[in-house]
Amino acid sequence: MRRPIGPSSWLLGELSLLAVALASILVNSEMLAVQDEFQGAMKKFVLLAAYCFFFFLVTTVVRPAEV
């Protein structure tokens, strides 16, 4: 019998996505600063983090029977 994917699996995936996105910004921070795009990149990262938080909140609060 297969175990259903729980919030912990989704949380690990979301944290991995956020870590890769942040690493990408940090690695390219010098070029982003030269092109005056660093602030925009950080705003998009914060928006991505908010979407991930909202997704995690919905997946933990809503029961499968309610969908």
Secondary structure, DSSP 4 states (H G I P E B T S, - for coil): -PPPP-HHHHHHHHHHHHHHHHHHHHHTHHHHHHTT-HHHHHHHHHHHHHHHHHHHHHHHHS-GGG-
